[in-house]
């Protein structure tokens, strides 16, 4: 029953590998866990956080299905009080670019449009939608963007 969740976790752990300048993502279960992980004094100012996938299972014992959701965050730590409007614009533009690169990779891997075809970890899954939101003060002071992905 949890096979797709396990494959999504494995995929998300390595989503950054073929993308230059994308940090290794942190996979977290809760907002509190994300806050603890990101607010270590040695963290780089730009990070990727991915929520562990969730599932709503429906159907019968022969045909279990349902949507799976996860959230990808592209964030940067910056002191909002001392940031100029230009710095704020740069932060949101650059984190939007990072999120776009991750989403393009994810969609290409799930649809078979990547150079290597379908990613075996995403086999049998279908992209349904992505809700994209700006983030401010997330995980104890990180700004940027998030995308909530729904898969079937």
C-alpha positions, -999 to 999 in steps of 0.1 A, spaced: 0 0 0 28 24 7 49 15 -23 44 48 -41 53 68 -10 85 48 -7 94 54 -43 85 91 -40 108 95 -10 137 78 -29 131 101 -59 129 133 -38 161 124 -20 180 125 -53 160 150 -73 189 175 -73 215 152 -88 214 163 -124 208 200 -117 237 223 -112 237 246 -81 207 229 -65 214 219 -29 207 185 -15 171 186 -3 160 181 33 130 158 36 108 166 66 76 154 81 65 185 99 70 223 100 87 219 134 112 194 119 119 217 90 125 246 114 150 225 134 168 213 103 171 247 86 180 268 115 214 252 122 240 280 123 260 263 95 233 262 69 239 278 35 215 307 28 196 288 1 179 255 7 155 230 -7 130 213 16 105 186 6 77 174 27 74 137 30 46 125 7 11 120 19 -15 97 5 -53 93 5 -60 57 -3 -93 47 -18 -107 17 -36 -109 -19 -27 -82 -45 -19 -77 -53 -56 -75 -17 -68 -61 7 -42 -56 42 -56 -57 78 -45 -39 110 -47 -4 115 -33 8 150 -24 41 165 -15 54 200 -12 87 213 -26 101 245 -11 129 266 -26 139 290 1 165 315 11 173 328 46 175 366 47 167 392 73 135 408 60 140 439 82 173 449 65 165 437 30 160 463 3 131 460 -22 157 451 -49 172 423 -26 136 410 -20 129 409 -57 162 391 -64 154 365 -36 120 357 -50 131 357 -87 161 334 -79 141 310 -57 114 309 -84 140 299 -110 152 270 -87 116 258 -81 109 259 -119 140 238 -126 129 212 -100 93 211 -113 105 208 -150 127 179 -140 99 162 -119 73 166 -147 98 154 -174 107 124 -152 71 114 -145 59 119 -181 89 102 -199 100 135 -215 135 134 -199 164 121 -221 164 88 -202 126 83 -205 104 75 -175 121 75 -141 115 39 -127 108 54 -93 79 74 -108 65 46 -130 28 42 -128 23 77 -113 5 106 -131 10 143 -125 -24 159 -116 -16 195 -106 8 219 -88 -2 248 -66 25 274 -64 27 299 -35 52 325 -23 65 319 12 76 344 38 89 336 72 85 298 67 105 274 89 115 303 112 125 330 87 129 315 53 114 332 22 109 319 -14 84 296 -31 66 263 -26 48 239 -50 23 215 -37 23 186 -61 -6 162 -65 0 128 -82 -22 99 -90 
